[in-house]
Amino acid sequence: MDAGASPPQAGATSRKEIPATHENSPAVSRRLRALIPLSALILAFVLAFTAVHHRHLLQVWLIEAGPLGPLVSIAIYVGLVSSPFVSSDILALLNGAIFGFWEGAAINCAGVMLGGVSTYLIARRAGEFLDIHEDLERLPPWVKRLPVGSPLFLLALRVVPWVGGTIANNVAGFYKIAILRHLWTTAVVALPVAIFTAYAGWRAVGLLR
């Protein structure tokens, strides 16, 4: 730019300001893109409702699905993990009981990790529709003392019974925490639990025979 050029007058529109109207249009497209994670969240609620209130039907589905049973179970598992305040423990136990320890553990591990990624992406896109701050306020005092988003905070969250994992997934996405940090903190806590619940389901079948 010429050093002697006078600055633009107040109220005048310079060439660099023209794209500003162009930048407003993405606000609409962002809202449209938010419909995708919202739709995924609604689907997750439907799957969660089926798993909780129609457990026997779910068991029949998994058995009758045959070779596709593991894939069906993983899809439902992802829905459960993505649903706030719904535990995936029922399905994790069923996987061990139906598919055996090793296959059930593999299904649980795949489901919990894919569910963690899907919840992370949903919260990253549509976090404003989630009550993240209210969830954080309801956490135990010893968790709230930790810096939000730190590895120790995410690990501690997952120790909170019942809802800790879901809140951790939502927090990681909402605050745009690095995906690698989210994945390894998920794996450290969630994978051992997924393996143990598959073992518990497998052992329960053996004891009942």
Backbone hydrogen bonds, N-H to C=O, Kabsch-Sander energy under -0.5 kcal/mol:
donor,donor_aa,acceptor,acceptor_aa,energy
5,A,2,D,-1.6
12,A,9,Q,-1.9
14,S,12,A,-0.6
17,E,14,S,-0.8
18,I,14,S,-0.6
18,I,15,R,-0.9
20,A,17,E,-1.8
21,T,18,I,-1.2
22,H,18,I,-0.6
23,E,19,P,-1.6
24,N,20,A,-0.9
25,S,21,T,-1.0
27,A,24,N,-1.4
28,V,24,N,-0.6
28,V,25,S,-1.1
29,S,25,S,-1.6
30,R,26,P,-3.1
31,R,27,A,-1.5
32,L,28,V,-2.1
33,R,29,S,-2.8
34,A,30,R,-1.6
35,L,31,R,-0.6
35,L,32,L,-1.1
36,I,33,R,-1.1
38,L,34,A,-1.9
39,S,35,L,-2.5
40,A,36,I,-2.1
41,L,37,P,-2.3
42,I,38,L,-2.2
43,L,39,S,-2.4
44,A,40,A,-2.1
45,F,41,L,-2.0
46,V,42,I,-2.0
47,L,43,L,-2.4
48,A,44,A,-2.5
49,F,45,F,-2.7
50,T,46,V,-2.1
51,A,47,L,-2.3
52,V,48,A,-2.2
53,H,49,F,-2.7
54,H,50,T,-1.7
58,L,54,H,-2.2
59,Q,55,R,-2.4
60,V,56,H,-2.2
61,W,57,L,-2.4
62,L,58,L,-2.3
63,I,59,Q,-2.0
64,E,60,V,-3.0
65,A,61,W,-1.5
66,G,63,I,-1.2
68,L,65,A,-1.8
69,G,66,G,-2.1
72,V,68,L,-2.6
73,S,69,G,-2.7
74,I,70,P,-2.4
75,A,71,L,-2.3
76,I,72,V,-2.2
77,Y,73,S,-2.7
78,V,74,I,-2.5
79,G,75,A,-1.7
80,L,76,I,-2.3
81,V,77,Y,-2.7
82,S,78,V,-1.9
83,S,79,G,-0.6
83,S,80,L,-1.0
86,V,83,S,-1.2
92,A,88,S,-2.3
93,L,89,D,-2.4
94,L,90,I,-2.2
95,N,91,L,-2.4
96,G,92,A,-1.4
97,A,93,L,-2.1
98,I,94,L,-3.0
99,F,95,N,-2.3
100,G,96,G,-1.0
104,G,100,G,-2.0
105,A,101,F,-2.8
106,A,102,W,-2.1
107,I,103,E,-2.4
108,N,104,G,-2.5
109,C,105,A,-2.6
110,A,106,A,-2.4
111,G,107,I,-2.7
112,V,108,N,-2.7
113,M,109,C,-1.9
114,L,110,A,-2.5
115,G,111,G,-2.4
116,G,112,V,-1.7
117,V,113,M,-2.0
118,S,114,L,-2.6
119,T,115,G,-2.6
120,Y,116,G,-1.9
121,L,117,V,-2.4
122,I,118,S,-2.4
123,A,119,T,-2.7
124,R,120,Y,-2.0
125,R,121,L,-1.8
126,A,122,I,-3.3
127,G,123,A,-0.9
129,F,126,A,-1.7
130,L,127,G,-1.8
132,I,130,L,-1.5
135,D,131,D,-2.3
136,L,132,I,-2.2
137,E,133,H,-1.8
138,R,134,E,-1.3
139,L,136,L,-1.1
143,V,140,P,-1.2
144,K,140,P,-1.8
145,R,141,P,-1.2
146,L,143,V,-1.6
150,S,147,P,-1.9
154,L,150,S,-2.4
155,L,151,P,-2.5
156,A,152,L,-2.6
157,L,153,F,-2.4
158,R,154,L,-1.4
159,V,155,L,-0.6
159,V,156,A,-1.1
160,V,156,A,-0.7
160,V,157,L,-1.2
163,V,161,P,-2.4
164,G,160,V,-1.2
167,I,163,V,-2.3
168,A,164,G,-2.4
169,N,165,G,-2.2
170,N,166,T,-2.4
171,V,167,I,-3.0
172,A,168,A,-2.4
173,G,169,N,-1.8
174,F,170,N,-3.1
175,Y,171,V,-2.5
176,K,173,G,-1.1
177,I,172,A,-2.6
182,H,178,A,-2.1
183,L,179,I,-2.6
184,W,180,L,-2.5
185,T,181,R,-2.1
186,T,182,H,-1.7
187,A,183,L,-2.5
188,V,184,W,-2.2
189,V,185,T,-1.1
190,A,186,T,-2.8
191,L,186,T,-0.5
191,L,187,A,-1.2
193,V,189,V,-1.1
194,A,190,A,-2.6
195,I,191,L,-2.4
196,F,192,P,-2.4
197,T,193,V,-2.5
198,A,194,A,-1.5
199,Y,195,I,-2.1
200,A,196,F,-2.7
201,G,197,T,-2.4
202,W,198,A,-2.2
203,R,199,Y,-2.7
204,A,200,A,-2.2
205,V,201,G,-1.6
206,G,202,W,-1.5
207,L,203,R,-2.4
208,L,204,A,-1.7
209,R,205,V,-0.9
